[in-house]
């Protein structure tokens, strides 16, 4: 659904289905706001990273986004592993800038509320890096 920070059941069913069929990661879009994430079968699902460049100035939520950096590697057991870096940003007069430290801390705390994550992953989100 658009303009809500929480994914709906259909989004979750589709994402889980993609993982069940062999996808290693899901990165969703379209709701115009950042939605939460979850780890399903040890695979990350980002339901929406929000707007990147868009002219929706009517809401502060539509002017926030989440950039992610992804490093992949194989564990000693030859399993695909990830390190995901979280980069919250905001749009100011149509230009994206990274949030400052206080804004980032607040945003990531909110992101945890929108997400379905166990305590270990919540702590990692607050640090801005997730390891799987």
Protein Blocks (a to p, Z undefined) as FASTA:
>chain_A
ZZiabdcfklmmmmmmmmmnopabdcdehjopacddddeehiacdfbgbjfbdcbfkbfk
lmgccdddddddddfkopacddddddddddeehiacdddfklmmmmmmmmmmmpccdfkl
mmmmmnopacZZ
